[in-house]
Amino acid sequence: MKQLWRNLNNVFSKLNYNKRKSNAIAKIINEGRDITNQNQISIHFSNYFSTVGEQLLQQSKNKIQNKVPPTAFYDNSVKKIVCFVGLLIQSKLAN
């Protein structure tokens, strides 16, 4: 069984070799500059994909902080508990 998978892998690797080679990115444009060196292209992709998540997270935090009140994330049971505690405090202060 292992030999079968090895043979299939060898066959498909050789068949796809030319396709993979032709799909290489020949050029990217970064900040108005053409980059054609494959190592530089890979570095730019690496930098982009290693920071894009953090940048998107920061953007979404800014949007949430500016538009959504802090209590919007409480579920109904938390709101009920907060109201109940508030009523208890008011009643204790009244007595």
GURODREN-794414 format. One record per residue: x, y, z of N, C-alpha, C in turn; residue in one letter. Coordinates in steps of 0.05 Angstrom, whole numbers, padded with zeros to 5 digits, always signed. Layout:
// residues N
XYZXYZXYZA/...
//
This chain:
// residues 95
+00016-00024+00000+00000+00000+00000+00018+00025+00000M/+00039+00025+00016+00057+00048+00017+00069+00053-00011K/+00077+00031-00023+00090+00034-00050+00070+00045-00070Q/+00045+00038-00068+00025+00049-00087+00024+00079-00084L/+00023+00089-00059+00021+00118-00054+00046+00132-00063W/+00069+00120-00059+00094+00131-00068+00094+00134-00099R/+00085+00113-00112+00084+00114-00142+00065+00135-00151N/+00042+00137-00139+00022+00157-00147+00033+00185-00142L/+00046+00189-00120+00058+00214-00113+00079+00222-00134N/+00096+00203-00141+00117+00208-00161+00104+00216-00188N/+00084+00201-00197+00071+00207-00222+00059+00235-00222V/+00043+00241-00202+00029+00266-00201+00048+00289-00196F/+00070+00285-00182+00090+00306-00178+00103+00313-00205S/+00109+00294-00221+00121+00299-00247+00102+00312-00266K/+00076+00303-00265+00056+00315-00282+00051+00344-00275L/+00051+00351-00249+00045+00378-00240+00069+00396-00239N/+00093+00386-00244+00117+00402-00241+00117+00426-00260Y/+00110+00421-00285+00109+00444-00304+00087+00464-00297N/+00064+00454-00287+00043+00472-00280+00051+00490-00257K/+00064+00478-00237+00073+00494-00214+00093+00515-00222R/+00111+00507-00239+00132+00525-00248+00120+00549-00263K/+00099+00544-00279+00088+00566-00294+00070+00584-00277S/+00061+00575-00254+00044+00591-00237+00059+00609-00218N/+00085+00610-00220+00101+00627-00203+00094+00656-00208A/+00094+00672-00187+00088+00701-00190+00113+00714-00201I/+00110+00727-00223+00133+00739-00237+00140+00767-00226A/+00118+00781-00217+00123+00809-00209+00101+00818-00190K/+00108+00833-00170+00089+00847-00153+00097+00877-00152I/+00077+00893-00146+00082+00922-00143+00078+00929-00114I/+00098+00939-00101+00096+00946-00073+00105+00975-00070N/+00086+00992-00061+00091+01020-00057+00102+01033-00083E/+00091+01025-00105+00098+01037-00131+00123+01025-00144G/+00136+01006-00131+00160+00993-00142+00154+00966-00153R/+00165+00959-00176+00162+00932-00187+00183+00914-00174D/+00174+00891-00164+00192+00872-00151+00190+00846-00168I/+00213+00838-00179+00213+00814-00195+00231+00792-00183T/+00247+00798-00164+00265+00778-00151+00247+00760-00134N/+00249+00734-00140+00232+00714-00126+00235+00715-00096Q/+00260+00718-00086+00264+00720-00057+00251+00744-00045N/+00253+00767-00059+00241+00792-00049+00210+00789-00050Q/+00200+00776-00070+00171+00772-00072+00161+00755-00048I/+00176+00734-00042+00168+00717-00020+00170+00732+00007S/+00190+00749+00010+00193+00765+00034+00169+00784+00037I/+00161+00797+00016+00139+00815+00017+00113+00801+00023H/+00109+00777+00011+00085+00762+00018+00086+00753+00047F/+00108+00744+00057+00111+00736+00084+00105+00759+00103S/+00117+00782+00098+00111+00805+00115+00082+00813+00115N/+00070+00812+00091+00042+00820+00090+00024+00801+00106Y/+00027+00775+00101+00010+00755+00113+00016+00751+00143F/+00039+00759+00152+00045+00756+00180+00035+00780+00196S/+00027+00802+00183+00017+00825+00197-00012+00832+00191T/-00023+00821+00170-00050+00828+00162-00071+00821+00183V/-00068+00799+00197-00087+00792+00218-00087+00812+00240G/-00064+00820+00250-00062+00840+00271-00074+00867+00262E/-00069+00874+00238-00079+00900+00227-00110+00899+00226Q/-00121+00877+00216-00150+00874+00214-00163+00874+00242L/-00150+00860+00261-00160+00860+00288-00160+00888+00300L/-00139+00903+00296-00138+00930+00306-00160+00948+00293Q/-00164+00945+00267-00184+00960+00254-00212+00954+00265Q/-00217+00928+00269-00244+00920+00279-00247+00929+00308S/-00226+00929+00324-00228+00939+00352-00235+00969+00351K/-00222+00984+00334-00228+01012+00332-00257+01017+00324N/-00267+01002+00305-00295+01005+00296-00314+00998+00319K/-00308+00976+00333-00326+00967+00355-00326+00988+00378I/-00302+00998+00385-00300+01017+00407-00315+01043+00400Q/-00315+01050+00375-00328+01075+00367-00358+01073+00363N/-00368+01049+00358-00396+01047+00351-00414+01030+00369K/-00402+01012+00384-00418+00994+00400-00415+01000+00430V/-00437+01004+00444-00434+01009+00473-00423+00984+00487P/-00409+00987+00509-00397+00964+00523-00417+00944+00532P/-00442+00952+00538-00462+00933+00548-00474+00916+00526T/-00468+00922+00501-00479+00907+00479-00470+00878+00479A/-00448+00872+00492-00438+00844+00491-00449+00828+00515F/-00463+00840+00533-00475+00825+00555-00499+00809+00544Y/-00502+00785+00553-00526+00770+00545-00548+00778+00564D/-00572+00769+00558-00595+00777+00573-00593+00770+00603N/-00582+00746+00609-00581+00738+00638-00562+00757+00653S/-00541+00766+00641-00523+00784+00655-00537+00811+00659V/-00552+00820+00640-00567+00845+00643-00587+00843+00666K/-00601+00820+00668-00620+00816+00689-00607+00816+00717K/-00584+00803+00718-00569+00802+00743-00560+00831+00751I/-00550+00846+00732-00542+00873+00738-00565+00890+00747V/-00588+00887+00735-00612+00901+00743-00621+00893+00771C/-00621+00867+00776-00629+00857+00803-00610+00868+00824F/-00584+00867+00820-00565+00877+00839-00570+00907+00843V/-00575+00921+00822-00581+00950+00824-00606+00955+00841G/-00626+00939+00837-00651+00942+00854-00645+00936+00883L/-00629+00915+00888-00622+00908+00915-00607+00931+00929L/-00589+00942+00915-00573+00964+00927-00591+00988+00933I/-00610+00994+00914-00628+01016+00918-00646+01011+00942Q/-00656+00986+00945-00673+00980+00968-00658+00981+00994S/-00633+00973+00994-00617+00974+01019-00611+01003+01026K/-00607+01020+01006-00602+01048+01012-00627+01062+01022L/-00650+01053+01012-00675+01066+01020-00682+01059+01049A/-00673+01036+01059-00679+01027+01087-00660+01039+01105N/
//
